[in-house]
């Protein structure tokens, strides 16, 4: 279940999704206590299945103290064989000023949709910290797990029996905040009339 | 808030599209809403140093060993300290993806840099149901998420 919050309307909407795989790896154990995972400094991540690998996504940028916690991998399957694994647009989780390129190849070079054909979306949104303020620790203190590494895996294409795999159609980016907002508004206009927001929300 | 709650309970469809309208949005956004999960995973975690490799996404193929002719020359043995990357495969797990059948997915954490020179990595392997909704929590996490 996820929540979309529209600050302009003071409204939260939750949608129940299916066909997602989620993994949570605690921010504290990776960034605050890197010795536990033997990954001091920058932390990158890639997904693999069968003999196919994705590009690297940066989870923690030690130089800039950025943490990119949201990742969605899309496994493209043709008749049961994985043809590629791409990353989905992770910038739907944040405003545009927090959206940065964070996809790399295995030579350590940053790559993007312009540089590599078929790579898919390459940007993600980050939390940051400076000498006086650590956004992740603030969230952590408030029992928020936003900075924990969260990975969603969805499949697309056809399985070995030629059955279609639908889970990628239910990924987050398929419900961009704008389209969700529009659908939400439209449905309420239909049910309550155009004055709903004016009357109800004041 | 009282007035809003009355609207909320009046419409059954809101169980699917749950709407909270409040002057203190933050409070509701951080409420705990549990989600039922029925799928369980076997998980393996290990750290390793992988040998110099060349990884190109979407072009990885299974490694095959070609037989070589015997030579009179003394063979040159190159000791390899680290295992080669052999993909994300496991015995007992079908290689081919089949809907609603277990499949293997690996998540690998490593450094940023040139992996061709070797890299210390931590790999999590798990077995979700292909195309199914499921949740996985790394053991030992400070928090486990029961809602999102």
Contacts between the chains, C-beta under 8 A, distances in Angstrom:
chain1	res1	chain2	res2	distance
A	1	B	33	5.8
A	1	B	35	5.0
A	1	B	147	6.7
A	1	B	148	6.1
A	2	B	148	5.7
A	3	B	29	5.8
A	3	B	148	7.5
A	5	B	25	6.2
A	5	B	29	5.4
A	7	B	25	7.3
A	10	B	21	6.7
A	10	B	22	6.7
A	10	B	23	6.8
A	10	B	25	5.0
A	11	B	19	6.5
A	11	B	20	7.3
A	11	B	21	5.7
A	11	B	25	7.5
A	12	B	19	7.3
A	12	B	20	4.8
A	12	B	25	6.2
A	12	B	28	5.7
A	12	B	29	5.2
A	13	B	17	6.1
A	13	B	18	7.0
A	13	B	19	5.8
A	14	B	17	7.4
A	14	B	18	4.3
A	14	B	33	7.0
A	15	B	17	6.8
A	16	B	16	6.8
A	16	B	35	7.7
A	17	B	133	7.1
A	18	B	132	7.9
A	18	B	133	4.3
A	19	B	131	5.7
A	19	B	132	6.1
A	19	B	133	5.0
A	20	B	133	5.2
A	20	B	134	7.5
A	21	B	105	7.1
A	21	B	128	4.9
A	21	B	132	7.9
A	21	B	133	7.6
A	21	B	134	5.3
A	21	B	135	7.7
A	21	B	136	6.8
A	22	B	134	7.4
A	22	B	135	4.8
A	22	B	136	6.4
A	22	B	145	7.9
A	22	B	148	7.9
A	23	B	107	6.3
A	23	B	124	7.2
A	23	B	126	7.4
A	23	B	136	4.5
A	23	B	137	7.5
A	23	B	138	6.9
A	24	B	136	7.5
A	24	B	137	5.4
A	24	B	138	6.6
A	24	B	141	6.3
A	24	B	143	7.6
A	24	B	144	7.1
A	24	B	145	5.4
A	25	B	109	7.8
A	25	B	124	7.8
A	25	B	138	4.7
A	25	B	141	6.7
A	26	B	138	7.1
A	26	B	140	7.9
A	26	B	141	4.0
A	26	B	142	4.7
A	26	B	143	6.2
A	28	B	142	5.0
A	29	B	138	7.9
A	29	B	140	6.8
A	29	B	141	6.6
A	29	B	142	6.8
A	30	B	109	7.4
A	37	B	47	7.8
A	37	B	109	6.4
A	37	B	122	5.3
A	38	B	47	5.6
A	38	B	120	5.6
A	38	B	122	6.4
A	39	B	109	5.7
A	39	B	110	7.0
A	39	B	111	6.7
A	39	B	120	7.3
A	39	B	122	6.6
A	41	B	111	6.7
A	41	B	112	7.7
A	42	B	111	6.0
A	42	B	112	3.8
A	42	B	113	7.8
A	43	B	109	5.9
A	43	B	110	7.7
A	43	B	111	7.4
A	43	B	112	7.7
A	44	B	109	7.3
A	44	B	110	5.7
A	44	B	111	6.6
A	44	B	112	4.9
A	45	B	107	6.3
A	45	B	108	6.7
A	45	B	109	5.4
A	45	B	110	7.6
A	46	B	107	7.8
A	46	B	108	5.4
A	46	B	110	7.7
A	47	B	105	6.6
A	47	B	106	7.1
A	47	B	107	6.0
A	47	B	108	7.8
A	48	B	87	6.8
A	48	B	88	4.1
A	48	B	105	7.6
A	48	B	106	4.6
A	48	B	108	6.6
A	49	B	88	5.1
A	49	B	97	8.0
A	49	B	103	6.9
A	49	B	104	6.3
A	49	B	105	4.9
A	49	B	106	6.7
A	50	B	87	6.2
A	50	B	88	6.5
A	50	B	89	6.5
A	50	B	95	6.2
A	50	B	97	7.8
A	50	B	104	7.9
A	51	B	60	4.6
A	51	B	61	6.2
A	51	B	62	5.4
A	51	B	87	3.7
A	51	B	88	7.5
A	51	B	89	7.1
A	52	B	57	7.2
A	52	B	58	6.3
A	52	B	60	5.6
A	53	B	55	5.7
A	53	B	57	5.2
A	53	B	60	5.7
A	54	B	57	5.8
A	55	B	57	5.3
A	56	B	110	7.8
A	56	B	112	7.2
A	58	B	112	6.3
A	59	B	109	7.4
A	75	B	97	7.7
A	75	B	105	7.7
A	77	B	97	4.8
A	80	B	96	3.5
A	80	B	97	4.8
A	80	B	98	6.3
A	81	B	96	6.6
A	81	B	97	7.4
A	82	B	97	6.6
A	83	B	58	6.7
A	84	B	57	6.6
A	84	B	58	4.0
A	85	B	57	6.9
A	85	B	58	7.7
A	104	B	112	6.3
A	105	B	57	7.9
A	106	B	53	7.9
A	106	B	54	7.5
A	106	B	55	4.2
A	106	B	56	7.6
A	106	B	114	7.5
A	106	B	115	4.3
A	106	B	116	6.9
A	107	B	114	5.1
A	107	B	115	7.5
A	107	B	116	6.7
A	108	B	112	5.9
A	108	B	113	4.4
A	108	B	114	4.8
A	108	B	115	7.5
A	118	B	58	7.6
A	142	B	30	7.6
A	143	B	30	8.0
A	143	B	143	7.5
A	144	B	30	7.1
A	145	B	143	4.7
A	145	B	145	5.4
A	148	B	141	7.2
A	148	B	143	6.6
A	148	B	145	7.4
A	151	B	107	6.3
A	153	B	105	6.0
A	153	B	128	7.0
A	155	B	97	7.0
A	155	B	130	6.0
A	155	B	131	4.8
A	159	B	96	7.7
A	159	B	97	5.2
A	159	B	98	4.9
A	159	B	99	4.5
A	159	B	130	6.7
A	159	B	131	7.5
A	160	B	94	7.9
A	160	B	96	4.1
A	160	B	97	6.3
A	160	B	98	4.9
A	161	B	98	6.2
A	161	B	99	7.2
A	163	B	99	4.9
A	165	B	97	7.6
A	165	B	99	6.2
A	165	B	130	7.1
A	165	B	131	4.6
A	166	B	131	6.6
A	167	B	131	4.8
A	167	B	132	7.5
A	167	B	133	7.6
A	184	B	17	7.8
A	200	B	7	7.4
A	200	B	21	7.3
A	201	B	21	7.0
